[in-house]
């Protein structure tokens, strides 16, 4: 169903985004990735430098993707940032920065492609949220708020587009083997003095199922959602 279709993956130069880009390509999709930074693995795709928190270059970035790979049928909203701090040290700059990328960036990229999907009567939008979009946790008020917002956006848009041929689904991974998780471990070590092994064990305990997710697991679920007709699905990983 996705063979030959053009998929755009934001945050596609590393982590979940890059794993998803590779999985889509393996299933025959034409893949463009958008990211603020480069990565060796990104050389296998049409790679457009873009910051999803910057409205000024989003339209140009999507136009560049279309120029190479044609109309966009699939959008994977994977771009995201994370930063932790006690609420009293979560200043407005941190709050704005996290929401601008994780939530407003998801909105802006979706808005950029929705009309062409509706015109084609087929489209797949996959948003990458987090278990932090379902449950609160200490020291991540801005991040959790942004990911809760992604959940609300997904639910509302899925309901609005029901029956249109365009589906909107969301994946909620726990801690995943990516650079973001390594940053989380670094923060725990710095603030608590725990060893890296102990810090990792702490993160494992917070995940559903008591294990760390791989980026490839998330990618495989994203591809299956693209190939199917589910709308409004909320997939938690690792599955219980």
C-alpha angles and dihedrals in degrees: 000000000000098000108127094005119130114244124188117202118193116207084023101148096081147002120010092353095056093044089052093048090053093047092050091049090051088057092053102263122142102238132205121181129203123199143144092236138040129241132184091245091056091070090081092068143047097276121198121185109229141147110217090206090063112080091191097070103030094086091046091049094052090046089054091051091050091049090060103033107018132232115003117245101163131042123188110192098203102139110117145144132205133202129165132208139141110275092250088060095043098105127191092260092057092044093050093045095053096043092045092059105031102038111013090040090055090050094047096049092046092049089052094060106027098093095055091048092050091048090052091045088226132082143134124214118185118185120198109217125156141234081263084070088064104036135031124236135180121275097013103084095135094043094046091047091052093049093045085054091054089054092052092046091051094048095048096045093045089055092047094050097041109137094013096104090249115106128197120199137164135215120206110198124186119218106330132196095262139113090269090061091050088053089052091052091048090053093050092049092048096048101038107026091233119147118256090252092053091046090051091049089053090056092046090057092055094055123091108257092019097263140098119256123231122228088236091060090055091046093052091052090049091053093049090051089051091052095047136060101240114135125194094011118159111201118193119202133237089035115228 
